[in-house]
Amino acid sequence: MDLNALEKPLTSIENILSHFPVNQPCLIETGQTLPTAARNGAPPGKIVFLLSGAMICALGEGDKKQNLAIVTGPSILGLGQLAPSGAIAQYEAIAPCMVYSVGVDKFIKIVEENRLWPDVMKIILTIVNTLAARTAASGLQSAYDIIRSYLIYMDRETAYSLKERYTVVKYMQTFSRLSRSIILKILAELKAGGFIEMKKGKLIRINRNLPEKF
């Protein structure tokens, strides 16, 4: 499964959002996180509409915490709560975000009344496929395979402006557990071979097909 082949289901997202008029949006500043639990420790019970901005989605705690994806508005967050024991992801703003939330019960009611389940499923399936693609990339046998996969993704991706937002090293360390020294070594070799062009640590372009093996 190729990360580059996955497209954000924007039509489905916008169709769902059109049934939820926004009256009191909330500003989430850079570095702030969405609550992952209510006061009693239960899931928050809210579906969050990310209207604008960007967040990093992660699962786990401490050393086991794994960043999964960058999510940009418009997006719908918290759909895992629709399952009896759905995983609750963590979301941290990496840019100012405007959000609006509704209770899970209200969300389900409006979705059912307006027959929006096909749109909900398109969003969920895209999330599942993205996680599967990232897991496959992280499970490749060599550090070079992982770096090659993410370089191609960064070069082809257009929705999140990754090349402008991240240095290559920061992006690699955000979404993999590779050491900085290994990443720098492989990038230096690829630059020396004329395969990639970088400026101030950011990827400008891939000049020619990256070798299959390093």
MARFITI-788527 format. One record per residue (C-alpha): chain; residue in three letters; x, z, y; residue number from 1. Coordinates in nm, 3 decimals. Layout:
N
+---+-----+---------+---------+---------+-----+
! c !   r !       x !       z !       y !   k !
+---+-----+---------+---------+---------+-----+
! A ! Ala !       X !       Z !       Y ! NUM !
...
+---+-----+---------+---------+---------+-----+
//
This chain:
214
+---+-----+---------+---------+---------+-----+
! c !   r !       x !       z !       y !   k !
+---+-----+---------+---------+---------+-----+
! A ! Met !   0.000 !   0.000 !   0.000 !   1 !
! A ! Asp !   0.141 !  -0.108 !   0.337 !   2 !
! A ! Leu !   0.104 !   0.110 !   0.647 !   3 !
! A ! Asn !   0.116 !  -0.203 !   0.859 !   4 !
! A ! Ala !  -0.195 !  -0.344 !   0.693 !   5 !
! A ! Leu !  -0.412 !  -0.045 !   0.788 !   6 !
! A ! Glu !  -0.627 !  -0.086 !   1.097 !   7 !
! A ! Lys !  -0.814 !   0.181 !   1.288 !   8 !
! A ! Pro !  -1.192 !   0.141 !   1.223 !   9 !
! A ! Leu !  -1.263 !   0.131 !   1.596 !  10 !
! A ! Thr !  -1.607 !  -0.030 !   1.564 !  11 !
! A ! Ser !  -1.727 !   0.246 !   1.331 !  12 !
! A ! Ile !  -1.581 !   0.519 !   1.553 !  13 !
! A ! Glu !  -1.744 !   0.378 !   1.865 !  14 !
! A ! Asn !  -2.077 !   0.333 !   1.686 !  15 !
! A ! Ile !  -2.083 !   0.700 !   1.582 !  16 !
! A ! Leu !  -1.973 !   0.822 !   1.926 !  17 !
! A ! Ser !  -2.255 !   0.625 !   2.089 !  18 !
! A ! His !  -2.505 !   0.862 !   1.922 !  19 !
! A ! Phe !  -2.342 !   1.175 !   2.070 !  20 !
! A ! Pro !  -2.373 !   1.183 !   2.451 !  21 !
! A ! Val !  -2.083 !   1.377 !   2.602 !  22 !
! A ! Asn !  -2.193 !   1.639 !   2.856 !  23 !
! A ! Gln !  -1.908 !   1.893 !   2.868 !  24 !
! A ! Pro !  -1.574 !   1.748 !   2.754 !  25 !
! A ! Cys !  -1.276 !   1.982 !   2.728 !  26 !
! A ! Leu !  -0.916 !   1.919 !   2.834 !  27 !
! A ! Ile !  -0.645 !   2.002 !   2.581 !  28 !
! A ! Glu !  -0.301 !   2.017 !   2.742 !  29 !
! A ! Thr !   0.019 !   1.893 !   2.579 !  30 !
! A ! Gly !   0.139 !   2.150 !   2.324 !  31 !
! A ! Gln !  -0.203 !   2.309 !   2.271 !  32 !
! A ! Thr !  -0.369 !   2.297 !   1.931 !  33 !
! A ! Leu !  -0.724 !   2.274 !   1.806 !  34 !
! A ! Pro !  -0.849 !   2.590 !   1.629 !  35 !
! A ! Thr !  -0.827 !   2.561 !   1.250 !  36 !
! A ! Ala !  -1.058 !   2.856 !   1.177 !  37 !
! A ! Ala !  -1.339 !   3.058 !   1.331 !  38 !
! A ! Arg !  -1.299 !   3.429 !   1.408 !  39 !
! A ! Asn !  -1.407 !   3.524 !   1.056 !  40 !
! A ! Gly !  -1.139 !   3.301 !   0.905 !  41 !
! A ! Ala !  -1.388 !   3.037 !   0.790 !  42 !
! A ! Pro !  -1.343 !   2.668 !   0.879 !  43 !
! A ! Pro !  -1.424 !   2.604 !   1.247 !  44 !
! A ! Gly !  -1.752 !   2.430 !   1.165 !  45 !
! A ! Lys !  -1.697 !   2.169 !   1.436 !  46 !
! A ! Ile !  -1.648 !   1.796 !   1.431 !  47 !
! A ! Val !  -1.418 !   1.706 !   1.720 !  48 !
! A ! Phe !  -1.434 !   1.380 !   1.910 !  49 !
! A ! Leu !  -1.094 !   1.290 !   2.053 !  50 !
! A ! Leu !  -1.204 !   1.081 !   2.350 !  51 !
! A ! Ser !  -0.857 !   1.012 !   2.494 !  52 !
! A ! Gly !  -0.499 !   1.125 !   2.449 !  53 !
! A ! Ala !  -0.283 !   1.169 !   2.139 !  54 !
! A ! Met !  -0.235 !   1.440 !   1.877 !  55 !
! A ! Ile !  -0.011 !   1.498 !   1.576 !  56 !
! A ! Cys !  -0.199 !   1.580 !   1.256 !  57 !
! A ! Ala !  -0.029 !   1.818 !   1.010 !  58 !
! A ! Leu !  -0.098 !   2.018 !   0.695 !  59 !
! A ! Gly !   0.073 !   2.331 !   0.565 !  60 !
! A ! Glu !   0.257 !   2.622 !   0.721 !  61 !
! A ! Gly !   0.621 !   2.710 !   0.788 !  62 !
! A ! Asp !   0.874 !   2.522 !   0.578 !  63 !
! A ! Lys !   0.591 !   2.349 !   0.392 !  64 !
! A ! Lys !   0.434 !   2.207 !   0.708 !  65 !
! A ! Gln !   0.421 !   1.829 !   0.697 !  66 !
! A ! Asn !   0.333 !   1.602 !   0.988 !  67 !
! A ! Leu !   0.103 !   1.330 !   0.862 !  68 !
! A ! Ala !   0.009 !   1.100 !   1.147 !  69 !
! A ! Ile !  -0.032 !   1.043 !   1.518 !  70 !
! A ! Val !  -0.400 !   1.025 !   1.614 !  71 !
! A ! Thr !  -0.508 !   0.864 !   1.940 !  72 !
! A ! Gly !  -0.843 !   0.850 !   2.113 !  73 !
! A ! Pro !  -1.104 !   0.752 !   2.038 !  74 !
! A ! Ser !  -1.100 !   0.927 !   1.701 !  75 !
! A ! Ile !  -1.319 !   1.166 !   1.503 !  76 !
! A ! Leu !  -1.145 !   1.477 !   1.369 !  77 !
! A ! Gly !  -1.253 !   1.738 !   1.115 !  78 !
! A ! Leu !  -1.441 !   1.511 !   0.873 !  79 !
! A ! Gly !  -1.277 !   1.699 !   0.584 !  80 !
! A ! Gln !  -1.532 !   1.975 !   0.648 !  81 !
! A ! Leu !  -1.803 !   1.746 !   0.509 !  82 !
! A ! Ala !  -1.666 !   1.824 !   0.161 !  83 !
! A ! Pro !  -1.733 !   2.168 !   0.004 !  84 !
! A ! Ser !  -1.365 !   2.262 !   0.014 !  85 !
! A ! Gly !  -1.214 !   2.000 !   0.242 !  86 !
! A ! Ala !  -0.863 !   2.056 !   0.377 !  87 !
! A ! Ile !  -0.847 !   2.165 !   0.740 !  88 !
! A ! Ala !  -0.573 !   1.976 !   0.920 !  89 !
! A ! Gln !  -0.390 !   2.105 !   1.226 !  90 !
! A ! Tyr !  -0.391 !   1.902 !   1.546 !  91 !
! A ! Glu !  -0.142 !   1.951 !   1.830 !  92 !
! A ! Ala !  -0.167 !   1.754 !   2.154 !  93 !
! A ! Ile !   0.139 !   1.543 !   2.236 !  94 !
! A ! Ala !  -0.032 !   1.417 !   2.553 !  95 !
! A ! Pro !  -0.325 !   1.552 !   2.760 !  96 !
! A ! Cys !  -0.644 !   1.504 !   2.556 !  97 !
! A ! Met !  -1.012 !   1.498 !   2.638 !  98 !
! A ! Val !  -1.221 !   1.629 !   2.348 !  99 !
! A ! Tyr !  -1.584 !   1.705 !   2.275 ! 100 !
! A ! Ser !  -1.716 !   1.887 !   1.969 ! 101 !
! A ! Val !  -2.045 !   1.927 !   1.784 ! 102 !
! A ! Gly !  -2.142 !   2.151 !   1.495 ! 103 !
! A ! Val !  -2.105 !   2.009 !   1.145 ! 104 !
! A ! Asp !  -2.478 !   2.056 !   1.074 ! 105 !
! A ! Lys !  -2.576 !   1.867 !   1.390 ! 106 !
! A ! Phe !  -2.327 !   1.593 !   1.309 ! 107 !
! A ! Ile !  -2.472 !   1.549 !   0.959 ! 108 !
! A ! Lys !  -2.829 !   1.548 !   1.094 ! 109 !
! A ! Ile !  -2.760 !   1.273 !   1.349 ! 110 !
! A ! Val !  -2.557 !   1.070 !   1.099 ! 111 !
! A ! Glu !  -2.844 !   1.084 !   0.849 ! 112 !
! A ! Glu !  -3.112 !   1.004 !   1.108 ! 113 !
! A ! Asn !  -2.921 !   0.698 !   1.229 ! 114 !
! A ! Arg !  -2.789 !   0.584 !   0.890 ! 115 !
! A ! Leu !  -2.428 !   0.617 !   0.999 ! 116 !
! A ! Trp !  -2.280 !   0.714 !   0.662 ! 117 !
! A ! Pro !  -2.122 !   0.369 !   0.606 ! 118 !
! A ! Asp !  -1.931 !   0.415 !   0.933 ! 119 !
! A ! Val !  -1.827 !   0.769 !   0.835 ! 120 !
! A ! Met !  -1.701 !   0.639 !   0.501 ! 121 !
! A ! Lys !  -1.495 !   0.364 !   0.667 ! 122 !
! A ! Ile !  -1.321 !   0.628 !   0.879 ! 123 !
! A ! Ile !  -1.260 !   0.859 !   0.583 ! 124 !
! A ! Leu !  -1.129 !   0.577 !   0.363 ! 125 !
! A ! Thr !  -0.887 !   0.469 !   0.636 ! 126 !
! A ! Ile !  -0.758 !   0.828 !   0.658 ! 127 !
! A ! Val !  -0.718 !   0.847 !   0.279 ! 128 !
! A ! Asn !  -0.538 !   0.513 !   0.264 ! 129 !
! A ! Thr !  -0.305 !   0.613 !   0.548 ! 130 !
! A ! Leu !  -0.214 !   0.938 !   0.371 ! 131 !
! A ! Ala !  -0.159 !   0.749 !   0.046 ! 132 !
! A ! Ala !   0.070 !   0.499 !   0.218 ! 133 !
! A ! Arg !   0.273 !   0.775 !   0.388 ! 134 !
! A ! Thr !   0.301 !   0.966 !   0.060 ! 135 !
! A ! Ala !   0.426 !   0.655 !  -0.115 ! 136 !
! A ! Ala !   0.684 !   0.595 !   0.160 ! 137 !
! A ! Ser !   0.805 !   0.957 !   0.143 ! 138 !
! A ! Gly !   0.834 !   0.942 !  -0.233 ! 139 !
! A ! Leu !   1.066 !   0.644 !  -0.246 ! 140 !
! A ! Gln !   1.395 !   0.697 !  -0.428 ! 141 !
! A ! Ser !   1.649 !   0.671 !  -0.148 ! 142 !
! A ! Ala !   1.682 !   0.777 !   0.216 ! 143 !
! A ! Tyr !   1.739 !   0.413 !   0.306 ! 144 !
! A ! Asp !   1.409 !   0.309 !   0.147 ! 145 !
! A ! Ile !   1.226 !   0.567 !   0.360 ! 146 !
! A ! Ile !   1.405 !   0.466 !   0.680 ! 147 !
! A ! Arg !   1.354 !   0.095 !   0.611 ! 148 !
! A ! Ser !   0.980 !   0.151 !   0.556 ! 149 !
! A ! Tyr !   0.937 !   0.345 !   0.881 ! 150 !
! A ! Leu !   1.148 !   0.102 !   1.084 ! 151 !
! A ! Ile !   0.925 !  -0.185 !   0.975 ! 152 !
! A ! Tyr !   0.617 !   0.024 !   1.057 ! 153 !
! A ! Met !   0.749 !   0.115 !   1.404 ! 154 !
! A ! Asp !   0.839 !  -0.247 !   1.477 ! 155 !
! A ! Arg !   0.498 !  -0.385 !   1.380 ! 156 !
! A ! Glu !   0.273 !  -0.102 !   1.502 ! 157 !
! A ! Thr !   0.088 !  -0.172 !   1.826 ! 158 !
! A ! Ala !  -0.196 !   0.083 !   1.854 ! 159 !
! A ! Tyr !   0.015 !   0.395 !   1.925 ! 160 !
! A ! Ser !   0.311 !   0.251 !   2.122 ! 161 !
! A ! Leu !   0.549 !   0.431 !   1.888 ! 162 !
! A ! Lys !   0.859 !   0.243 !   2.002 ! 163 !
! A ! Glu !   0.800 !   0.354 !   2.360 ! 164 !
! A ! Arg !   0.689 !   0.708 !   2.276 ! 165 !
! A ! Tyr !   0.958 !   0.812 !   2.024 ! 166 !
! A ! Thr !   1.328 !   0.773 !   1.966 ! 167 !
! A ! Val !   1.386 !   0.647 !   1.614 ! 168 !
! A ! Val !   1.553 !   0.971 !   1.505 ! 169 !
! A ! Lys !   1.273 !   1.189 !   1.642 ! 170 !
! A ! Tyr !   1.009 !   0.977 !   1.472 ! 171 !
! A ! Met !   1.193 !   0.979 !   1.140 ! 172 !
! A ! Gln !   1.238 !   1.357 !   1.153 ! 173 !
! A ! Thr !   0.875 !   1.406 !   1.256 ! 174 !
! A ! Phe !   0.737 !   1.225 !   0.954 ! 175 !
! A ! Ser !   1.008 !   1.276 !   0.691 ! 176 !
! A ! Arg !   1.243 !   1.550 !   0.578 ! 177 !
! A ! Leu !   1.557 !   1.342 !   0.615 ! 178 !
! A ! Ser !   1.853 !   1.499 !   0.794 ! 179 !
! A ! Arg !   1.960 !   1.376 !   1.136 ! 180 !
! A ! Ser !   2.307 !   1.283 !   1.007 ! 181 !
! A ! Ile !   2.168 !   1.060 !   0.731 ! 182 !
! A ! Ile !   1.931 !   0.886 !   0.971 ! 183 !
! A ! Leu !   2.206 !   0.825 !   1.228 ! 184 !
! A ! Lys !   2.447 !   0.693 !   0.963 ! 185 !
! A ! Ile !   2.201 !   0.437 !   0.830 ! 186 !
! A ! Leu !   2.086 !   0.331 !   1.178 ! 187 !
! A ! Ala !   2.449 !   0.283 !   1.286 ! 188 !
! A ! Glu !   2.516 !   0.056 !   0.988 ! 189 !
! A ! Leu !   2.201 !  -0.148 !   1.057 ! 190 !
! A ! Lys !   2.296 !  -0.185 !   1.424 ! 191 !
! A ! Ala !   2.651 !  -0.289 !   1.335 ! 192 !
! A ! Gly !   2.511 !  -0.551 !   1.099 ! 193 !
! A ! Gly !   2.287 !  -0.691 !   1.372 ! 194 !
! A ! Phe !   1.968 !  -0.606 !   1.184 ! 195 !
! A ! Ile !   1.815 !  -0.386 !   1.455 ! 196 !
! A ! Glu !   1.841 !  -0.355 !   1.832 ! 197 !
! A ! Met !   1.813 !  -0.011 !   1.995 ! 198 !
! A ! Lys !   1.844 !   0.126 !   2.349 ! 199 !
! A ! Lys !   1.876 !   0.495 !   2.438 ! 200 !
! A ! Gly !   1.780 !   0.584 !   2.083 ! 201 !
! A ! Lys !   1.460 !   0.378 !   2.086 ! 202 !
! A ! Leu !   1.388 !   0.078 !   1.869 ! 203 !
! A ! Ile !   1.369 !  -0.245 !   2.067 ! 204 !
! A ! Arg !   1.319 !  -0.481 !   1.777 ! 205 !
! A ! Ile !   1.415 !  -0.575 !   1.422 ! 206 !
! A ! Asn !   1.623 !  -0.892 !   1.462 ! 207 !
! A ! Arg !   1.614 !  -1.010 !   1.101 ! 208 !
! A ! Asn !   1.482 !  -0.898 !   0.764 ! 209 !
! A ! Leu !   1.621 !  -0.560 !   0.667 ! 210 !
! A ! Pro !   1.817 !  -0.567 !   0.338 ! 211 !
! A ! Glu !   1.632 !  -0.441 !   0.034 ! 212 !
! A ! Lys !   1.927 !  -0.220 !  -0.062 ! 213 !
! A ! Phe !   2.177 !  -0.022 !   0.146 ! 214 !
+---+-----+---------+---------+---------+-----+
//
